[in-house]
Amino acid sequence: MKTAGFIAGQLRRLDEAGIRTFGIRGNHDAMSRITAELVFPDSVTFFKGSAGAISLPGQTGRRDVVIHGISFPRPHALESLLPKFKPPVDGAINIGLLHTSLAGAEGHDRYAPCNVADLAAAGFDYWALGHVHKRQIHLDRPAIVMPGIPQGRDINESGAKSVSLVTVNEDGTIEIEEHRTSTAQFERVMVDLSGVEDWSDAMRVIGRKLAAECEAAASDHLIARILLTGATPLSWRLRRDTEMLLAEAEQQAAIIGKTWIEKISSDCSEPLGAAADNASAVAELSQLIASDVLKSDAYRLQASEIVAELRGALPRELHRIFGEDEASFEKAVAQLTRDGALDVIAHLHEADGEPRA
Protein backbone atom coordinates (compact mmCIF):
# COMPACT_ATOMS: atom_id res chain seq x y z
CA MET A 1 0.00 0.00 0.00
CA LYS A 2 2.87 2.40 0.80
CA THR A 3 4.38 1.85 -2.65
CA ALA A 4 1.07 2.54 -4.37
CA GLY A 5 0.58 5.67 -2.28
CA PHE A 6 4.09 6.86 -3.14
CA ILE A 7 3.45 6.40 -6.87
CA ALA A 8 0.18 8.32 -6.64
CA GLY A 9 1.98 11.15 -4.85
CA GLN A 10 4.68 11.39 -7.51
CA LEU A 11 2.09 11.42 -10.29
CA ARG A 12 0.39 14.34 -8.53
CA ARG A 13 3.69 16.20 -8.60
CA LEU A 14 3.88 15.70 -12.37
CA ASP A 15 0.30 16.91 -12.68
CA GLU A 16 1.09 20.06 -10.71
CA ALA A 17 4.02 20.71 -13.06
CA GLY A 18 1.75 20.41 -16.10
CA ILE A 19 3.26 17.11 -17.26
CA ARG A 20 0.99 14.40 -18.63
CA THR A 21 1.64 10.75 -17.73
CA PHE A 22 0.91 7.66 -19.82
CA GLY A 23 1.28 4.16 -18.44
CA ILE A 24 0.38 0.51 -18.81
CA ARG A 25 -0.33 -2.21 -16.28
CA GLY A 26 1.88 -5.30 -16.34
CA ASN A 27 1.52 -8.69 -14.69
CA HIS A 28 1.91 -7.43 -11.10
CA ASP A 29 -0.49 -4.52 -11.65
CA ALA A 30 -3.09 -6.88 -13.11
CA MET A 31 -2.94 -8.92 -9.89
CA SER A 32 -3.20 -5.89 -7.59
CA ARG A 33 -6.58 -4.57 -6.47
CA ILE A 34 -4.83 -1.63 -4.80
CA THR A 35 -3.28 -0.17 -7.95
CA ALA A 36 -6.49 -0.82 -9.88
CA GLU A 37 -8.51 1.26 -7.42
CA LEU A 38 -6.11 4.18 -6.93
CA VAL A 39 -7.48 7.57 -7.99
CA PHE A 40 -5.08 9.50 -10.22
CA PRO A 41 -5.18 13.08 -11.54
CA ASP A 42 -6.90 13.69 -14.88
CA SER A 43 -3.47 14.17 -16.48
CA VAL A 44 -2.67 10.47 -15.89
CA THR A 45 -3.75 7.92 -18.50
CA PHE A 46 -3.43 4.15 -18.05
CA PHE A 47 -4.20 2.16 -21.16
CA LYS A 48 -6.87 -0.54 -20.90
CA GLY A 49 -6.72 -4.23 -21.79
CA SER A 50 -7.45 -3.40 -25.42
CA ALA A 51 -4.91 -1.45 -27.46
CA GLY A 52 -5.28 2.30 -27.49
CA ALA A 53 -3.65 5.20 -29.30
CA ILE A 54 -3.78 8.76 -27.99
CA SER A 55 -2.82 11.63 -30.28
CA LEU A 56 -1.11 14.70 -28.86
CA PRO A 57 -1.31 17.58 -31.36
CA GLY A 58 2.04 19.20 -32.05
CA GLN A 59 2.61 22.89 -31.56
CA THR A 60 2.70 25.14 -34.63
CA GLY A 61 4.96 23.58 -37.22
CA ARG A 62 5.68 20.50 -35.12
CA ARG A 63 4.67 16.90 -35.68
CA ASP A 64 1.92 15.22 -33.72
CA VAL A 65 2.89 12.58 -31.16
CA VAL A 66 0.84 9.40 -30.84
CA ILE A 67 1.18 7.28 -27.68
CA HIS A 68 0.23 3.62 -28.17
CA GLY A 69 -0.24 1.11 -25.36
CA ILE A 70 -2.03 -1.92 -23.98
CA SER A 71 -2.31 -3.21 -20.41
CA PHE A 72 -2.47 -6.77 -19.14
CA PRO A 73 -6.15 -7.54 -18.50
CA ARG A 74 -5.05 -10.61 -16.52
CA PRO A 75 -1.84 -11.53 -14.65
CA HIS A 76 -0.64 -13.79 -17.46
CA ALA A 77 -0.17 -12.96 -21.12
CA LEU A 78 1.18 -16.04 -22.85
CA GLU A 79 0.82 -14.69 -26.39
CA SER A 80 2.38 -11.65 -28.02
CA LEU A 81 0.40 -8.43 -27.59
CA LEU A 82 2.13 -6.77 -30.54
CA PRO A 83 -0.51 -7.80 -33.14
CA LYS A 84 -3.15 -6.02 -31.05
CA PHE A 85 -1.50 -2.60 -31.43
CA LYS A 86 -3.04 -0.03 -33.72
CA PRO A 87 -0.89 0.82 -36.77
CA PRO A 88 1.45 3.82 -36.57
CA VAL A 89 0.05 7.16 -37.69
CA ASP A 90 1.74 8.51 -40.82
CA GLY A 91 3.63 11.75 -40.30
CA ALA A 92 3.46 11.54 -36.51
CA ILE A 93 5.99 10.45 -33.92
CA ASN A 94 4.75 7.06 -32.69
CA ILE A 95 5.68 5.81 -29.22
CA GLY A 96 4.70 2.35 -27.97
CA LEU A 97 4.37 1.16 -24.36
CA LEU A 98 4.66 -2.60 -23.91
CA HIS A 99 5.18 -4.91 -20.93
CA THR A 100 7.07 -7.92 -22.33
CA SER A 101 9.76 -10.47 -21.58
CA LEU A 102 10.82 -10.19 -25.25
CA ALA A 103 12.33 -13.50 -26.36
CA GLY A 104 13.02 -14.48 -22.76
CA ALA A 105 15.25 -13.31 -19.93
CA GLU A 106 17.04 -15.19 -17.16
CA GLY A 107 15.15 -15.01 -13.88
CA HIS A 108 11.95 -13.74 -15.49
CA ASP A 109 8.81 -15.62 -16.45
CA ARG A 110 7.58 -15.45 -20.03
CA TYR A 111 5.07 -12.64 -20.55
CA ALA A 112 3.70 -11.22 -23.83
CA PRO A 113 6.68 -12.64 -25.76
CA CYS A 114 7.92 -10.97 -28.93
CA ASN A 115 11.30 -10.26 -30.49
CA VAL A 116 13.24 -7.10 -31.21
CA ALA A 117 12.99 -7.57 -34.98
CA ASP A 118 9.18 -7.55 -34.81
CA LEU A 119 9.18 -4.39 -32.70
CA ALA A 120 11.56 -2.71 -35.14
CA ALA A 121 9.33 -3.64 -38.08
CA ALA A 122 6.18 -2.20 -36.45
CA GLY A 123 6.94 1.31 -37.72
CA PHE A 124 7.18 3.05 -34.34
CA ASP A 125 9.86 5.58 -33.44
CA TYR A 126 10.35 4.50 -29.85
CA TRP A 127 9.35 1.45 -27.79
CA ALA A 128 9.24 1.98 -24.02
CA LEU A 129 9.34 -1.53 -22.56
CA GLY A 130 8.91 -2.99 -19.10
CA HIS A 131 9.14 -6.30 -17.17
CA VAL A 132 12.84 -7.27 -17.29
CA HIS A 133 14.64 -5.63 -14.37
CA LYS A 134 17.99 -5.27 -16.14
CA ARG A 135 18.54 -2.17 -18.27
CA GLN A 136 19.31 -2.72 -21.93
CA ILE A 137 19.08 -0.63 -25.09
CA HIS A 138 18.13 -3.27 -27.65
CA LEU A 139 18.17 -0.95 -30.66
CA ASP A 140 18.99 2.70 -31.31
CA ARG A 141 16.75 3.31 -34.35
CA PRO A 142 13.98 2.79 -33.72
CA ALA A 143 14.78 3.14 -30.05
CA ILE A 144 13.86 -0.02 -28.16
CA VAL A 145 14.64 0.48 -24.49
CA MET A 146 14.20 -1.80 -21.49
CA PRO A 147 14.93 0.74 -18.72
CA GLY A 148 15.35 -1.73 -15.85
CA ILE A 149 14.38 -0.60 -12.35
CA PRO A 150 15.20 2.47 -10.23
CA GLN A 151 16.25 0.45 -7.15
CA GLY A 152 17.48 -3.12 -6.75
CA ARG A 153 15.50 -5.18 -4.24
CA ASP A 154 17.85 -8.09 -3.55
CA ILE A 155 21.20 -9.62 -4.49
CA ASN A 156 19.81 -10.90 -7.79
CA GLU A 157 19.29 -7.27 -8.83
CA SER A 158 22.86 -6.21 -8.12
CA GLY A 159 24.60 -3.07 -9.31
CA ALA A 160 23.58 0.57 -9.54
CA LYS A 161 20.08 1.17 -10.93
CA SER A 162 18.64 3.98 -13.00
CA VAL A 163 15.87 5.41 -15.12
CA SER A 164 16.10 6.34 -18.79
CA LEU A 165 15.23 9.80 -20.08
CA VAL A 166 14.36 9.43 -23.76
CA THR A 167 13.96 12.53 -25.92
CA VAL A 168 12.33 12.26 -29.34
CA ASN A 169 13.42 15.21 -31.46
CA GLU A 170 11.34 16.85 -34.17
CA ASP A 171 13.46 15.24 -36.90
CA GLY A 172 12.75 11.80 -35.43
CA THR A 173 16.18 11.32 -33.87
CA ILE A 174 16.25 9.78 -30.39
CA GLU A 175 18.41 10.76 -27.43
CA ILE A 176 18.68 8.28 -24.54
CA GLU A 177 20.13 9.38 -21.20
CA GLU A 178 20.66 7.19 -18.15
CA HIS A 179 20.08 8.79 -14.74
CA ARG A 180 21.26 6.94 -11.63
CA THR A 181 18.52 6.64 -9.01
CA SER A 182 19.47 3.82 -6.62
CA THR A 183 20.16 4.84 -3.04
CA ALA A 184 21.76 1.47 -2.33
CA GLN A 185 23.20 -1.24 -4.53
CA PHE A 186 23.66 -4.93 -3.90
CA GLU A 187 27.00 -6.47 -4.85
CA ARG A 188 28.60 -9.90 -4.64
CA VAL A 189 32.01 -9.45 -3.04
CA MET A 190 34.69 -12.13 -3.33
CA VAL A 191 37.41 -12.04 -0.66
CA ASP A 192 40.51 -14.18 -1.17
CA LEU A 193 41.98 -15.38 2.14
CA SER A 194 44.70 -17.56 0.63
CA GLY A 195 47.57 -17.94 3.07
CA VAL A 196 45.88 -15.97 5.88
CA GLU A 197 46.45 -17.85 9.15
CA ASP A 198 45.18 -15.48 11.84
CA TRP A 199 41.50 -14.66 12.47
CA SER A 200 42.18 -10.95 13.05
CA ASP A 201 44.18 -10.74 9.84
CA ALA A 202 41.28 -12.33 7.97
CA MET A 203 38.90 -9.67 9.30
CA ARG A 204 41.27 -6.92 8.20
CA VAL A 205 41.41 -8.39 4.69
CA ILE A 206 37.61 -8.44 4.60
CA GLY A 207 37.53 -4.81 5.76
CA ARG A 208 39.95 -3.64 3.06
CA LYS A 209 37.96 -5.40 0.35
CA LEU A 210 34.69 -3.90 1.59
CA ALA A 211 36.24 -0.42 1.67
CA ALA A 212 37.40 -0.78 -1.94
CA GLU A 213 33.96 -1.98 -3.07
CA CYS A 214 32.24 0.86 -1.22
CA GLU A 215 34.54 3.39 -2.88
CA ALA A 216 33.76 1.95 -6.31
CA ALA A 217 29.98 1.82 -5.78
CA ALA A 218 27.94 4.35 -7.79
CA SER A 219 25.18 4.45 -5.14
CA ASP A 220 25.35 6.00 -1.68
CA HIS A 221 25.09 2.67 0.15
CA LEU A 222 26.64 -0.75 -0.50
CA ILE A 223 24.86 -3.96 0.51
CA ALA A 224 27.37 -6.79 0.21
CA ARG A 225 27.01 -10.54 -0.08
CA ILE A 226 30.49 -11.78 0.80
CA LEU A 227 31.99 -15.08 -0.31
CA LEU A 228 35.32 -16.04 1.24
CA THR A 229 37.64 -18.12 -0.93
CA GLY A 230 41.18 -19.46 -0.94
CA ALA A 231 43.24 -22.03 0.96
CA THR A 232 43.67 -21.12 4.61
CA PRO A 233 44.10 -22.96 7.92
CA LEU A 234 41.04 -20.98 9.07
CA SER A 235 38.74 -22.76 6.62
CA TRP A 236 36.89 -24.84 9.22
CA ARG A 237 36.53 -21.99 11.71
CA LEU A 238 35.17 -19.67 9.03
CA ARG A 239 32.53 -22.22 8.09
CA ARG A 240 31.72 -23.19 11.67
CA ASP A 241 31.69 -19.89 13.60
CA THR A 242 29.14 -18.20 11.36
CA GLU A 243 27.64 -15.86 13.99
CA MET A 244 31.07 -14.60 15.00
CA LEU A 245 32.05 -14.18 11.34
CA LEU A 246 28.93 -12.15 10.55
CA ALA A 247 29.38 -9.95 13.62
CA GLU A 248 33.01 -9.24 12.69
CA ALA A 249 32.09 -8.44 9.08
CA GLU A 250 29.32 -6.10 10.25
CA GLN A 251 31.82 -4.36 12.50
CA GLN A 252 34.14 -3.81 9.54
CA ALA A 253 31.20 -2.44 7.54
CA ALA A 254 30.25 -0.07 10.37
CA ILE A 255 33.79 1.32 10.46
CA ILE A 256 33.61 2.06 6.72
CA GLY A 257 30.12 3.57 6.91
CA LYS A 258 27.22 3.27 4.45
CA THR A 259 28.14 -0.39 4.04
CA TRP A 260 25.92 -3.30 5.04
CA ILE A 261 26.32 -7.07 5.07
CA GLU A 262 23.48 -9.00 3.43
CA LYS A 263 25.20 -12.36 3.93
CA ILE A 264 28.66 -13.81 4.42
CA SER A 265 29.67 -17.39 3.68
CA SER A 266 32.87 -19.31 3.20
CA ASP A 267 34.04 -21.59 0.44
CA CYS A 268 37.60 -21.69 1.75
CA SER A 269 39.57 -24.92 1.70
CA GLU A 270 42.39 -26.36 3.74
CA PRO A 271 45.90 -25.68 2.42
CA LEU A 272 47.23 -28.37 0.11
CA GLY A 273 48.56 -31.28 2.15
CA ALA A 274 46.93 -30.20 5.41
CA ALA A 275 44.38 -33.02 5.37
CA ALA A 276 47.07 -35.61 4.68
CA ASP A 277 49.15 -34.31 7.58
CA ASN A 278 46.21 -34.44 9.97
CA ALA A 279 45.76 -37.90 11.46
CA SER A 280 42.63 -37.02 13.48
CA ALA A 281 39.40 -38.97 13.20
CA VAL A 282 37.64 -35.89 11.78
CA ALA A 283 40.21 -35.54 9.01
CA GLU A 284 39.82 -39.22 8.17
CA LEU A 285 36.02 -38.89 8.09
CA SER A 286 36.29 -35.81 5.88
CA GLN A 287 38.39 -37.67 3.32
CA LEU A 288 35.99 -40.64 3.40
CA ILE A 289 32.95 -38.42 2.73
CA ALA A 290 34.69 -36.61 -0.12
CA SER A 291 36.06 -39.72 -1.82
CA ASP A 292 33.28 -42.25 -1.24
CA VAL A 293 29.97 -40.83 0.01
CA LEU A 294 29.52 -37.73 -2.15
CA LYS A 295 30.58 -39.62 -5.28
CA SER A 296 28.21 -42.53 -4.64
CA ASP A 297 25.44 -42.92 -7.24
CA ALA A 298 23.05 -44.23 -4.58
CA TYR A 299 23.71 -41.23 -2.34
CA ARG A 300 23.26 -38.72 -5.18
CA LEU A 301 20.00 -40.41 -6.22
CA GLN A 302 18.61 -40.30 -2.69
CA ALA A 303 19.64 -36.67 -2.26
CA SER A 304 18.00 -35.75 -5.59
CA GLU A 305 14.75 -37.42 -4.51
CA ILE A 306 14.73 -35.49 -1.22
CA VAL A 307 15.36 -32.16 -2.94
CA ALA A 308 12.76 -32.92 -5.63
CA GLU A 309 10.20 -33.60 -2.90
CA LEU A 310 11.07 -30.31 -1.21
CA ARG A 311 10.83 -28.44 -4.52
CA GLY A 312 7.40 -29.94 -5.14
CA ALA A 313 6.14 -28.56 -1.83
CA LEU A 314 7.17 -25.00 -2.72
CA PRO A 315 5.14 -22.48 -4.76
CA ARG A 316 5.84 -22.83 -8.46
CA GLU A 317 7.55 -19.45 -8.72
CA LEU A 318 10.24 -20.68 -6.29
CA HIS A 319 11.11 -23.83 -8.22
CA ARG A 320 13.85 -22.07 -10.17
CA ILE A 321 16.02 -21.73 -7.05
CA PHE A 322 16.92 -25.38 -7.68
CA GLY A 323 17.78 -24.74 -11.34
CA GLU A 324 15.97 -24.10 -14.60
CA ASP A 325 16.59 -27.55 -16.11
CA GLU A 326 17.70 -31.07 -15.16
CA ALA A 327 21.41 -30.29 -15.46
CA SER A 328 21.22 -27.21 -13.24
CA PHE A 329 19.01 -29.13 -10.78
CA GLU A 330 21.65 -31.86 -10.41
CA LYS A 331 24.32 -29.19 -10.01
CA ALA A 332 22.28 -27.54 -7.24
CA VAL A 333 21.84 -30.88 -5.45
CA ALA A 334 25.58 -31.56 -5.65
CA GLN A 335 26.33 -28.14 -4.17
CA LEU A 336 23.81 -28.62 -1.35
CA THR A 337 25.21 -32.03 -0.38
CA ARG A 338 28.79 -30.78 -0.53
CA ASP A 339 28.00 -27.74 1.63
CA GLY A 340 26.05 -29.87 4.09
CA ALA A 341 28.92 -32.32 4.47
CA LEU A 342 31.44 -29.52 4.99
CA ASP A 343 29.22 -27.90 7.63
CA VAL A 344 29.00 -31.17 9.57
CA ILE A 345 32.77 -31.69 9.41
CA ALA A 346 33.36 -28.08 10.50
CA HIS A 347 31.33 -28.59 13.67
CA LEU A 348 33.03 -31.93 14.35
CA HIS A 349 36.37 -30.09 14.40
CA GLU A 350 35.28 -28.45 17.66
CA ALA A 351 34.55 -31.85 19.17
CA ASP A 352 37.95 -32.98 17.96
CA GLY A 353 39.65 -30.36 20.09
CA GLU A 354 39.97 -27.34 17.81
CA PRO A 355 39.05 -24.16 19.74
CA ARG A 356 36.37 -21.71 18.67
CA ALA A 357 37.26 -18.27 17.37
Buried (B, 14 or more C-beta within 10 A) or exposed (E): EEEBEEBBEEBBEBBEEEEBBBBBBBBEBBBBEEBEEBEBBEBBBBBEBEBBBBEEEBEEEEBEBBBBBBBBEEEEBEEBBBEEBBEBBEEBBBBBBBBBBBEEBEEEEBBBBBBBEEBBEBEBBBBBBBBBBBBEBBBEEBBBBBBBBEBBEEBEBBBBBBBBEBEBEEEEEBEBEBEEBBEBBBBBBEBBBEEBEEBEBBBEBBBEBBBEBBEEBEBEBBBBBBBBBBBBBBBBBBBBBBEBBBEBBBEBBEEBEBBBBBEBBBBBBBBEEBBEEBEBEBBEBBBEBBEEBBEEEEBBEEBBEEBEEEBEEEEEEEEBEBBEEEEEBBEBBBEBBBEEBBEEBBBBBBEBEBEEB
